[in-house]
């Protein structure tokens, strides 16, 4: 495989990782707020808290990794996206910063209703704003005149496709999050929380599929070329839908929330890789193609070696983290007091 | 000062970095100090040190959170504010940036494990060992990011062809002449500053009348560490000066107001400069010292600023920053020395005056970090990539930098206030457990 393909495949893996772990985190914030105002807080908060404590920092790194890797492999992205996204990027950064620090602060300070609201709201607002970058990558929103790069915000905001993407981002976040938390609550031997979260998962499942279809149809008008390439690999998307059906059936029949979540993960794996593969060769239409990667072969080699060495270190560490916290029934059910 | 896009982008970058570096310094130093305390606690079976490690980790959870989010900010602001630099230099610095995120990832995973598994293992050494990857990860990520900064000061390992960087030798670019001194000086000063900040907290408690054995031990441990790390920092500072003399003479010349190339150059301490006549008033001149510090020989030749074209000279006010940084550095060596001279005799109470000096050492050490960084960064102006790309040519062309300065300014004020309040409340509401001091059976043999 050529360097540029290795690069984009690895980056896409990390983006997928981010989509999963960040969705759980963002959705948890929303559910936590929602159950607070509907008086069901005691049901789900313990579970959410115990999952997030050791995980929130790791979640953040997935995103940084994706961004740094993107700029590392494709320096042109820094130029175009960097210049065009100063304002929206900065706003997303501020929200991420507030949310990340809030989480650590709230451990030691009493959380107020306002704080809970902000924590829940940012959980929906951040994925919506991050997803906008995917919209922009389809082309048509960045202009370059006399070497000056600008973002056409008015066109972006009035475009049906960009709103479809926002919708799919928000619904997926809630759906992935509820599916995982239902499993985690079950693992924690907390049937009431598991039942509540299962209902959340079922309630968000259909809107997610509806929003995905909306993205399909609006993309057809916005970027016919991309739409054609998507049709070429339609089995991937059918596969994604099939996984959804299996997960849905498992959740409806209360068979196994763990397996249901595995199928949800597969559903998004197929969808995201299908989307990514059909997006190529463009990283940003029409300015950056995947072939415009770094030019020095030595640097390319060094990056790949660094990547392999890094993954050898990361994967066992992640497994250890999951063993100690996610898949440890005693920890999940709150029987180990872990605070320093 | 001309408030154009470049200047605004510089202001925003400086704001983010100065705020981030407070937490980054602690991020590099805390894992080491916590690990040492836990080691002593287990080794000696002394509950005091274990409590220390736990209390410090608690506070560290809050500072690390702010460190992570502001680090995310600067990571992305590099591309948002300096797109042309990232496009040109991205080819050359991709590897260390990439490795830095790996080190950070590694640190993040084990930090989660370390913080939430204090009582998980029956063998206490297992928990201690889980802190090692945190320590390694934080130091490595500091090292990698320093190689990027060093590269901007001493670019090498590539060819410039039609305004594009080609033929990059990643290892050569990473291990450029500036890397060893920069990384060493930064990591050691982060350790020294962290030790001093913790010493400041212990001394503050003692001044407030807390004479628990725990506080005394905390002060003693942090004083030992301060002395060792501050001395190491000073040593590295000397090497960094020699590096400057050899590779970036204009930075050293501006720092020392050394205008004419010459042998037997003298060092100027303090003083006020008349920028027109280059006359220095009120300064203390020490003959031969600059030559000695720069070259190792009192008659060595030191390049003067006049040899550099006017528009390529760094601003001359960096002298004040340099002197203040070096002055605080000396303070950080002298105060622990005084402390140990005084406590040589067993049981002698440390006088209040000395205790106050230790308390002041915490904030001063943080100030020195800031001054050192401003000196280093402003000292390479007008270049962003010394010798290749000027700062003015690489800033974003977006018209909204000004409002972003305000937006992030508000964010940092909020984060600073909130973090301080949370930390204060946390330690007020959780006094040092009294039972630590009642000779409780240590739970580890």
Contacts between the chains, C-beta under 8 A, distances in Angstrom:
chain1	res1	chain2	res2	distance
A	53	B	112	7.5
A	53	B	116	5.8
A	54	B	112	3.4
A	54	B	113	6.6
A	54	B	115	7.2
A	54	B	116	4.9
A	55	B	112	6.5
A	57	B	64	7.5
A	57	B	65	7.7
A	57	B	68	5.9
A	57	B	108	4.3
A	57	B	111	6.4
A	57	B	112	6.1
A	58	B	105	7.5
A	58	B	108	5.1
A	58	B	109	5.8
A	58	B	112	6.3
A	60	B	68	5.7
A	60	B	69	7.6
A	60	B	72	6.4
A	60	B	108	7.5
A	61	B	101	6.9
A	61	B	104	5.9
A	61	B	105	4.6
A	61	B	108	5.0
A	63	B	72	7.5
A	64	B	71	7.8
A	64	B	72	5.8
A	64	B	75	5.7
A	64	B	101	5.7
A	64	B	104	7.2
A	65	B	101	4.8
A	65	B	105	6.4
A	67	B	75	6.9
A	67	B	76	6.3
A	67	B	79	7.9
A	68	B	75	6.5
A	68	B	97	5.2
A	68	B	98	6.2
A	68	B	100	7.7
A	68	B	101	5.0
A	69	B	98	6.4
A	69	B	101	7.5
A	71	B	79	5.9
A	71	B	86	6.1
A	71	B	90	5.7
A	71	B	94	7.6
A	71	B	97	7.5
A	72	B	90	6.8
A	72	B	94	3.5
A	72	B	95	7.6
A	72	B	97	5.8
A	72	B	98	4.9
A	73	B	94	7.1
A	75	B	86	6.3
A	75	B	87	5.1
A	75	B	88	7.7
A	75	B	90	3.0
A	75	B	91	5.7
A	75	B	94	7.4
A	76	B	87	6.2
A	78	B	78	7.8
A	78	B	79	4.1
A	78	B	83	5.6
A	78	B	86	3.6
A	78	B	87	5.6
A	78	B	90	5.7
A	79	B	83	4.5
A	79	B	84	6.7
A	79	B	86	6.9
A	79	B	87	4.0
A	80	B	83	7.8
A	81	B	79	7.1
A	82	B	79	3.7
A	82	B	80	5.2
A	82	B	81	7.9
A	82	B	82	7.8
A	82	B	83	3.7
A	82	B	86	6.4
A	82	B	396	7.0
A	83	B	83	4.7
A	83	B	396	5.6
A	83	B	397	6.3
A	83	B	398	6.1
A	85	B	80	6.6
A	86	B	80	5.0
A	86	B	81	7.5
A	86	B	396	5.9
A	86	B	398	4.3
A	86	B	400	5.9
A	86	B	401	7.1
A	86	B	404	6.6
A	87	B	398	7.4
A	87	B	400	5.1
A	87	B	403	7.9
A	87	B	404	7.1
A	89	B	76	6.3
A	89	B	80	5.3
A	90	B	77	8.0
A	90	B	80	6.5
A	90	B	404	4.9
A	90	B	407	6.2
A	90	B	408	7.1
A	91	B	407	7.5
A	93	B	72	6.8
A	93	B	73	5.3
A	93	B	76	5.9
A	93	B	77	7.8
A	94	B	407	6.1
A	94	B	408	7.0
A	94	B	411	5.2
A	96	B	69	6.7
A	96	B	72	6.4
A	97	B	69	3.9
A	97	B	70	6.9
A	97	B	72	6.9
A	97	B	73	6.1
A	97	B	411	6.0
A	97	B	415	7.0
A	98	B	69	8.0
A	98	B	411	7.3
A	98	B	414	7.8
A	100	B	65	6.2
A	100	B	68	6.2
A	100	B	69	4.2
A	100	B	72	7.6
A	101	B	65	5.1
A	101	B	66	5.5
A	101	B	69	5.3
A	101	B	415	5.8
A	101	B	418	7.0
A	101	B	419	7.2
A	103	B	65	7.1
A	104	B	61	5.9
A	104	B	62	5.4
A	104	B	64	7.7
A	104	B	65	3.3
A	104	B	66	7.8
A	104	B	422	8.0
A	105	B	62	6.8
A	105	B	65	7.4
A	105	B	418	5.8
A	105	B	419	7.3
A	105	B	422	4.8
A	107	B	61	7.2
A	108	B	62	6.9
A	108	B	422	5.2
A	108	B	425	6.7
A	108	B	426	4.7
A	109	B	421	7.6
A	109	B	422	5.4
A	109	B	425	6.6
A	147	B	397	7.9
A	148	B	397	5.3
A	149	B	83	7.9
A	149	B	397	7.1
A	150	B	398	7.7
A	294	B	90	7.5
A	294	B	91	5.1
A	294	B	94	6.2
A	294	B	168	7.9
A	295	B	91	6.5
A	295	B	164	7.3
A	295	B	166	5.7
A	296	B	91	6.0
A	296	B	158	7.6
A	296	B	165	7.9
A	296	B	166	6.2
A	296	B	167	5.9
A	296	B	168	3.9
A	296	B	170	7.9
A	298	B	167	7.7
A	298	B	168	6.1
A	298	B	169	5.9
A	298	B	170	6.0
A	299	B	91	6.3
A	299	B	92	7.6
A	299	B	94	6.0
A	299	B	95	6.5
A	299	B	168	4.6
A	299	B	170	5.1
A	302	B	95	5.0
A	302	B	170	4.0
A	302	B	171	7.3
A	303	B	94	6.1
A	303	B	95	6.1
A	303	B	98	6.1
A	306	B	95	6.0
A	306	B	98	5.7
A	306	B	99	5.5
A	306	B	102	7.2
A	307	B	98	7.4
A	309	B	102	8.0
A	310	B	98	7.8
A	310	B	99	7.2
A	310	B	102	3.8
A	310	B	105	7.7
A	313	B	102	6.9
A	313	B	106	5.8
A	314	B	102	7.0
A	314	B	105	5.8
A	314	B	106	6.8
A	314	B	109	7.5
A	317	B	106	6.2
A	317	B	109	4.5
A	317	B	110	6.7
A	317	B	133	7.4
A	318	B	109	6.3
A	320	B	109	7.7
A	320	B	113	6.9
A	321	B	109	5.2
A	321	B	112	6.2
A	321	B	113	5.8
A	324	B	113	5.9
A	324	B	117	6.4
A	324	B	120	7.4
A	325	B	112	7.6
A	325	B	113	7.8
A	325	B	116	7.0
A	336	B	119	7.2
A	336	B	120	6.3
A	337	B	119	6.6
A	338	B	115	7.9
A	338	B	116	3.9
A	338	B	117	6.1
A	338	B	118	6.6
A	338	B	119	7.1
A	338	B	120	7.0
A	339	B	116	7.4
A	339	B	118	7.7
A	340	B	54	4.6
A	340	B	55	8.0
A	340	B	57	4.7
A	340	B	58	5.2
A	340	B	61	7.8
A	340	B	115	6.1
A	340	B	118	5.2
